Amino acid sequence: MPFRIFALFRTSVSTAATRGVTLMEVIVTVAIAGILLGIGAPLTWDFYLRNELRAQQSGMIAYLRTARTRAFSNRNQSAHGVFVGANNITIFEGPSYAARNMSRDEVFPRPPGIAAIGTTEFVFAALSGRTASSTITFQSSVDTAHVGVNSEGLVE
């Protein structure tokens, strides 16, 4: 009897009827997917919160450096600073946030769920860029991040 290649792909009627997916297989697959999602969702949320916290920290460092550079270069012959509010961060021009030139404000949103603890107003002196040595801490439910400024105005 000669070997025929098509004989390998031939199926009988009895095996063709058993190729469907049973209800039990669907239930098991959905259960496994649910368990994996149940385990993965909290890990993903923690990762997201840590990422938001690091982004807030990096943003604050950038805002402080921007304000210091503007003060150091004596832009508009004025001091410059950063104010951290409940919902936003403001880069301002003036001797304090209360006495600032509001037309020159740059406002950036803050993510919800991250608390700002410590100094919320940083003012850099014109020409020198000096400020009071201070620290701000950003805190979420999973981690904390610190940003410090020394008396010379260097952001740490």
C-alpha positions as CSV (number, residue, x, y, z in Angstrom):
1,M,0.0,0.0,0.0
2,P,1.6,3.2,-1.1
3,F,2.0,6.1,1.4
4,R,-0.3,9.0,0.7
5,I,0.3,12.4,2.2
6,F,-3.4,13.3,2.2
7,A,-4.1,10.3,4.5
8,L,-2.4,12.2,7.3
9,F,-5.0,15.0,7.2
10,R,-8.0,12.8,6.9
11,T,-10.2,12.6,10.0
12,S,-13.1,10.4,10.7
13,V,-16.6,11.6,11.5
14,S,-16.3,10.5,15.2
15,T,-13.2,12.7,15.9
16,A,-14.5,15.7,14.0
17,A,-17.5,15.9,16.3
18,T,-15.2,16.2,19.4
19,R,-13.3,19.3,18.2
20,G,-15.7,21.8,19.8
21,V,-15.1,23.7,23.1
22,T,-17.0,22.5,26.1
23,L,-18.7,24.7,28.6
24,M,-16.4,23.4,31.3
25,E,-13.3,24.5,29.3
26,V,-14.8,28.0,28.9
27,I,-15.5,28.2,32.7
28,V,-12.0,27.1,33.6
29,T,-10.4,29.5,31.2
30,V,-12.5,32.4,32.5
31,A,-11.7,31.5,36.1
32,I,-8.0,31.4,35.4
33,A,-8.1,34.7,33.6
34,G,-10.1,36.2,36.6
35,I,-7.5,34.9,39.1
36,L,-4.6,36.4,37.1
37,L,-6.4,39.8,36.8
38,G,-7.2,39.7,40.5
39,I,-3.5,39.2,41.3
40,G,-2.2,41.6,38.7
41,A,-4.6,44.6,39.3
42,P,-3.2,45.7,42.7
43,L,0.3,45.3,41.5
44,T,-0.5,47.5,38.5
45,W,-2.2,50.1,40.7
46,D,0.8,50.3,43.0
47,F,3.1,50.7,40.0
48,Y,0.9,53.5,38.7
49,L,0.9,55.3,42.1
50,R,4.7,55.1,42.3
51,N,5.0,56.4,38.8
52,E,2.8,59.4,39.6
53,L,4.8,60.1,42.7
54,R,8.1,60.0,40.8
55,A,6.7,62.2,38.1
56,Q,5.5,64.7,40.8
57,Q,9.0,64.7,42.3
58,S,10.7,65.1,38.9
59,G,8.3,67.9,38.0
60,M,8.9,69.7,41.3
61,I,12.7,69.5,40.8
62,A,12.2,71.0,37.3
63,Y,10.0,73.8,38.6
64,L,12.4,74.7,41.3
65,R,15.3,74.8,38.9
66,T,13.4,76.9,36.5
67,A,12.5,79.5,39.2
68,R,16.1,79.5,40.5
69,T,17.5,80.1,37.0
70,R,15.1,83.0,36.4
71,A,16.0,84.6,39.7
72,F,19.8,84.0,39.2
73,S,19.6,85.6,35.7
74,N,17.6,88.5,37.3
75,R,14.7,88.1,34.9
76,N,12.5,91.2,35.2
77,Q,14.8,92.3,38.1
78,S,12.7,90.3,40.5
79,A,12.8,87.2,42.8
80,H,11.1,84.1,41.5
81,G,9.6,81.2,43.3
82,V,7.4,78.1,43.4
83,F,4.2,77.6,45.4
84,V,2.7,74.2,45.9
85,G,-1.1,74.4,46.3
86,A,-3.7,71.7,46.9
87,N,-4.4,71.1,43.2
88,N,-1.5,72.8,41.4
89,I,2.0,74.1,41.4
90,T,2.7,77.7,40.5
91,I,6.0,79.2,39.3
92,F,5.6,82.9,40.2
93,E,7.5,86.2,40.0
94,G,7.8,88.3,43.1
95,P,9.1,88.5,46.7
96,S,6.4,86.0,47.9
97,Y,3.4,84.1,46.6
98,A,1.0,86.6,48.2
99,A,2.9,89.6,46.7
100,R,3.5,88.1,43.3
101,N,2.9,89.4,39.8
102,M,-0.1,87.2,38.9
103,S,0.1,88.0,35.2
104,R,3.4,86.0,35.1
105,D,2.2,82.9,36.9
106,E,2.8,79.5,35.3
107,V,0.4,77.0,36.8
108,F,0.8,73.2,36.5
109,P,-1.7,70.6,37.8
110,R,-1.0,68.2,40.6
111,P,-2.2,64.6,40.5
112,P,-4.9,63.8,43.1
113,G,-4.0,61.4,45.9
114,I,-0.5,62.8,46.5
115,A,-0.1,64.9,49.6
116,A,2.5,67.7,49.8
117,I,4.0,67.9,53.3
118,G,6.5,70.5,54.5
119,T,7.5,73.7,52.8
120,T,5.0,74.8,50.2
121,E,6.6,78.1,49.1
122,F,10.1,78.5,47.8
123,V,11.4,82.0,46.9
124,F,14.8,82.5,45.2
125,A,16.5,85.9,45.6
126,A,17.2,87.9,42.4
127,L,20.9,87.6,41.2
128,S,22.0,85.2,43.9
129,G,19.4,82.5,43.6
130,R,19.6,82.0,47.4
131,T,16.7,80.8,49.5
132,A,15.9,79.4,52.9
133,S,17.0,75.8,53.3
134,S,13.9,73.6,53.1
135,T,12.3,70.3,52.1
136,I,9.0,69.2,50.7
137,T,7.8,65.6,50.9
138,F,5.3,64.1,48.5
139,Q,3.4,61.2,49.9
140,S,1.0,58.6,48.3
141,S,-0.5,55.5,49.8
142,V,2.5,53.4,48.6
143,D,5.6,55.5,48.9
144,T,7.1,58.9,49.7
145,A,9.5,61.2,47.7
146,H,11.6,64.1,49.0
147,V,12.8,67.3,47.3
148,G,15.2,69.6,49.1
149,V,16.7,73.0,48.5
150,N,19.8,74.2,50.3
151,S,20.5,77.8,51.3
152,E,22.5,78.4,48.1
153,G,19.4,77.5,46.1
154,L,20.7,74.1,44.9
155,V,17.9,71.6,44.4
156,E,18.7,68.2,45.9
